[in-house]
Amino acid sequence: RALAVPGRAFFWLVSLLLSSLIWFIAVKASDPRDELLQKGLLIFGVMFSVLLQEAFRFLYYKLLRKAIEGLVALSEDGCSPISIQQMAYVAGVGFGLMSGAFSMINLLADSLGPGTVGIHGDSQLYFLTSAFMTMVLIFLHTFWGILFFHGCEHRRWWEIAAVVVMHLAVSGSTFCNPLYVGSLVPSYVLMAAAATWAYLLSGGSAQNLRRFLLCK
Amino acid sequence: MITFMNNSDSEEEPCNERTSLMSAESPPVPSYQDGLQASEAGGAQAHRKRRTGSSRSPNNIADGDMSSLGVPVRETTSENEEEELTLKYGAKHVIMLFVPVTLCMIVVVATIKSVRFYTEKNGQLIYTPFSEDTPSVGQRLLNSVLNTIIMISVIVVMTVFLVLLYKYRCYKFIHGWLILSSLMLLFLFTYIYLGEVLKTYNVAMDYPTLFLVIWNFGAVGMICIHWKGPLQLQQAYLIMISALMALVFIKYLPEWSAWVILGAISIYDLMAVLCPKGPLRMLVETAQERNEPIFPALIYSSAMMWTVGMAKPDTAARGSTQQTWDAAEDGRENHRSPLHADPQRSETRSSGPTRPITSFEELEEEERGVKLGLGDFIFYSVLVGKAAATASGDWNTTLACFVAILIGLCLTLLLLAVFKKALPALPISITFGLIFYFSTDNLVRPFMDTLASHQLYI
């Protein structure tokens, strides 16, 4: 089970690699002085990267499916040692962790060094908001993993489409930065929505939750 | 066997021999296949493991009460069980290898990032005589290729020398070589390392204390590695000496040469293990013919390993190595499960052949350890360390290389399960690592930097 995490991370890395390749080529092919064009290319790069990530999530789902089928075929009583939901969760966590690590780790390393945040007129809350944004993204990836795999399992395309749209929305909302209200608030709202959805899909209910909270 | 290469005259010497040893010994990556194999490939460990595996099936059948159906069903059941167990244990073994490889890399990266000494250019090894300070790109490339050729030929010569030594049974020489080199590693390199770390953190330490610390560290290390010691301590020592070795490489190999050498060594590894006339393959086959264990001092094993002294001449059906191995695994199993009493464990340590029968039954549901050559540790750490030291994208590149290497290791172990013979551990991981290093450094870094500066998230 723990193997899925580095596997997932690898897939995310490859998707990141491909998307940055595309962006890089686009940037090199364009005029570096045209600000608007660069911004537009960046937006394009981000969207493309999001789509690629989801595509790789799908590929990973296919791979896991095959692996589980293989395990089921091998086991004597026909039931696999690991369920697809667990795999979905682990896959989501792996994706999220890798994405979060890549977003955050350079910031963390820089924060150890000297400097003042926002001294050139940028927002002073840079580190704080980055931390929150990364956190919400990691959670979102986990939930999206569950939703996505569930959608693939039960052939509900609208679930998959919802995940993609949500991802695009979250990434798009970050374009509002440094107007943090525009990006953090919607992201958290979406996260809450995705969390409840994933919880319900995994078999949870309000009753379960109440029982859990009251420690019955 | 392959392990011995360390000589110890100069500081640089052991580096190389060990390197060659290490890469040479990646074949023993083997065997976590427990029950399945019938093939004779793989190291002596694989050999042993297979023997135990094949003896498991009769045990399964002999043990009997498993199913009320006939023997054939029992056999297929045991086969299925074995396959499933193999996969499960395979996965477990992958994890068992992830942890030490990760630890080694963490140590190397932490040191590289904090201690200046290992990123300063203070000369080069005698094995890489061509300097890379030339102004033109072509000249630099040529120099690095020449350096690589020299390094690889030294490694090949050493490996062949080792094979010859082993073939002509010069065990004492090999022993002495091994001991001398681990002595150098444990004392001299540790002294240098400790000195640099203390310098970095500006901690004063007097010579008597230093002497005491290093003496204890080195002496316990020698005992643990070459004789007996707690498994975890032995593993810790092996990880530490791999990290030290990797640090030396990172310091003394010039930039481009390091990358070319990494690539060349994985190709060499591939050829040496898989070609019929490859030195490593010959080594492994000779070891198998003689039913002897490969010298364990420089192979990382997640199960207990015993030194050559434990190997006794064969008795009947299985090799003593196998008994030793069983005893070792038994000992390890005892180590982990509190049910077995301690006297039993000390018994396994002292006498292999006296408990061949019981050890088999106990091996029924037990895990096999996995072995990985220390050279693989070293080169993985060199790759990640170089990425940490020289990449301008810093942590992203390091992280990417780390994940790439782990995935390569995963794949290699998977292939091992499929092919069931000794496989080189370097090629896939190093290839992935190199690809990811160069692509992350050049492509992903500008992208991520731009994203971070606008605080966009993907």
Chai-1 contact restraints between the chains, C-beta under 6 A:
chainA,res_idxA,chainB,res_idxB,connection_type,confidence,min_distance_angstrom,max_distance_angstrom,comment,restraint_id
A,A2,B,I95,contact,1.0,0.0,6.0,A-B,restraint_1
A,L3,B,A91,contact,1.0,0.0,6.0,A-B,restraint_2
A,P6,B,V403,contact,1.0,0.0,6.0,A-B,restraint_3
A,P6,B,L406,contact,1.0,0.0,6.0,A-B,restraint_4
A,P6,B,I407,contact,1.0,0.0,6.0,A-B,restraint_5
A,A9,B,V403,contact,1.0,0.0,6.0,A-B,restraint_6
A,F10,B,V403,contact,1.0,0.0,6.0,A-B,restraint_7
A,F10,B,I407,contact,1.0,0.0,6.0,A-B,restraint_8
A,L13,B,A400,contact,1.0,0.0,6.0,A-B,restraint_9
A,L13,B,V403,contact,1.0,0.0,6.0,A-B,restraint_10
A,L16,B,V444,contact,1.0,0.0,6.0,A-B,restraint_11
A,L17,B,S439,contact,1.0,0.0,6.0,A-B,restraint_12
A,S20,B,L443,contact,1.0,0.0,6.0,A-B,restraint_13
A,S20,B,V444,contact,1.0,0.0,6.0,A-B,restraint_14
A,S20,B,F447,contact,1.0,0.0,6.0,A-B,restraint_15
A,L21,B,L443,contact,1.0,0.0,6.0,A-B,restraint_16
A,W23,B,F447,contact,1.0,0.0,6.0,A-B,restraint_17
A,F24,B,L443,contact,1.0,0.0,6.0,A-B,restraint_18
A,V46,B,L456,contact,1.0,0.0,6.0,A-B,restraint_19
A,V46,B,I458,contact,1.0,0.0,6.0,A-B,restraint_20
A,S49,B,I458,contact,1.0,0.0,6.0,A-B,restraint_21
A,V50,B,I458,contact,1.0,0.0,6.0,A-B,restraint_22
A,L74,B,E83,contact,1.0,0.0,6.0,A-B,restraint_23
A,L74,B,E84,contact,1.0,0.0,6.0,A-B,restraint_24
A,S75,B,E84,contact,1.0,0.0,6.0,A-B,restraint_25
A,E76,B,N80,contact,1.0,0.0,6.0,A-B,restraint_26
A,A101,B,L399,contact,1.0,0.0,6.0,A-B,restraint_27
A,F102,B,N396,contact,1.0,0.0,6.0,A-B,restraint_28
A,I105,B,W395,contact,1.0,0.0,6.0,A-B,restraint_29
A,N106,B,W395,contact,1.0,0.0,6.0,A-B,restraint_30
A,A109,B,W395,contact,1.0,0.0,6.0,A-B,restraint_31
A,M133,B,Y457,contact,1.0,0.0,6.0,A-B,restraint_32
A,L137,B,Y457,contact,1.0,0.0,6.0,A-B,restraint_33
A,S171,B,Y457,contact,1.0,0.0,6.0,A-B,restraint_34
A,S171,B,I458,contact,1.0,0.0,6.0,A-B,restraint_35
A,T174,B,L456,contact,1.0,0.0,6.0,A-B,restraint_36
A,T174,B,Y457,contact,1.0,0.0,6.0,A-B,restraint_37
A,N177,B,Q455,contact,1.0,0.0,6.0,A-B,restraint_38
